[in-house]
């Protein structure tokens, strides 16, 4: 499905895995590699600075994962982030935000619905994430 993102150019929605919706809220420029960090910054800026952009929420690899050094043919190979753990985080986000996988939402909607997550829920979702000490969203929401 093609959506108009408000800049006169039609484009497909950006594929974002569910837990990355939270990561994007607290992203500060840290990452697994230079390429990953640059890609995460570019996508985060595009989404957060352009409220008319559209996002397709997925439970699996996305546009951010593509530049991760732990990404191999659609699978996370990081030692501390097995695919099952990451997909469980995605599932928790989908469940708590009451969003179905594959939903297409605007950037504006993401900001408003992620703000509704309470500290206990965010701690359950992000509790074992290696980035939580550097994540502004997690720090604001933790108990």
N, C-alpha and C positions, 0 to 999 in steps of 0.2 A: 504494500500500500504506500502510495506517495503522499506526503503531506507538504504543505507550503509552510516553511518556517519563518515567514514574515519578512524575509530580506529580498524578495523577488525571485528567489531560486527555489525550485522544488527539490526536495531531497527525501531520502528514506529516513525513517526514525533511527536514531542511534541505539544500537543494542547494548543494554547495560544490565549486568546481572544484579539481582535483587540486593545483595549485601553491599555492592558498590554504591548504591544510593546513599547509604550511611557514610561510607568512606569519603565520598565526594563532598559531603557536608563538612568534614573535618580535615580535609587534605591541606597539608602545609608545604608540600614540595619534597617530601621524602619518598623513597621508593627502592625497589630491588636493584635497579640499574639506571643509568642515565637515560636510556631509551624508554624504559618503563615510566620514569618520572616525567619526562617530556610529554609522552603520550597521555598520561593521566592528567597532567596540567592542562593540556590542550583540550581534552574532552570535558574536564570539569569546568574550565572557563567557558567553553561553548555552551554547556548546559546551564550553568548558573547565571551567565551574563545574557542569555537569550531566552527569556521566558516563553517565547513562542516556538522554541524547538520541541521536538517530540522524541520520546524515549520508548523503546520497546523493552519491557522488563522480562528478563529471561532467568532461568535457573540453570546456569551453565556458562561456558566461556562467552566473553563479550568483546567489545571493541577495546576495552582497557586491557584485558588479558593478552591480546595479540602481541604486545611488546614486552611481556614479562619473560625473564630468563627461565622461569619455571614452567612455561607454557610449551607443550609439545603435542601438536596435532589435536588441539581441543581439550587437552587434559592438563590439570595442574600437577606438576611433579615435585613441588617443594616438599622438603622433609616434614616441616611443621604444619603443612596445610594440605593434607590428603584431599583428593577430590570429594570423598564422602563428607568430610568436615566442612569444606567450603560449600558444598551443595546443601548441607544441613543449615548452614547460616542463611543461605538464600531462601530456603523453605521457611525458616523462622521469620524472616523479614516479610515474605509474601503473606504468611499467615497473620502476622501482627498488624500489617498495614491493610489487610483485607483486599489484596490485589491478586488477581489470577495471573499465572505465568502467561506471557505472550500479550499482556495488556499493553496498549499504547496510551501513554499519558503525556501531558505537557510538562515542561520543566517547572512551571508555576505550581502545578499540582504536587509535584515531588516535594518541594520546599514546605508546602503547607501540611502534607500528611506525615512527613518524617518528624516534624516538630511535635506531633502528638504522642510520640513514643515516650514512655516514662523511663526513669533511670533503671529500674529493675529489669525491664524488658531489654533495654540497650545492653545492660550488663550480661544478660543471658545470651544475647546474640553475639556480642563482641568480646565477651570475657576472656577467651583464649587467644585472641588475635595478637600477633606479634607487634602490631602498629598501635595498639590502644594507648600506650603512654605518650604517643606523639599526635594522637587524633583529637582535634578540638571538639568534635561532636561527642565522642566518647567521654572526654573530660567534663563537658557541660552536663552530660546526662547520667554519669555514674552516681552510685549511691555513696 
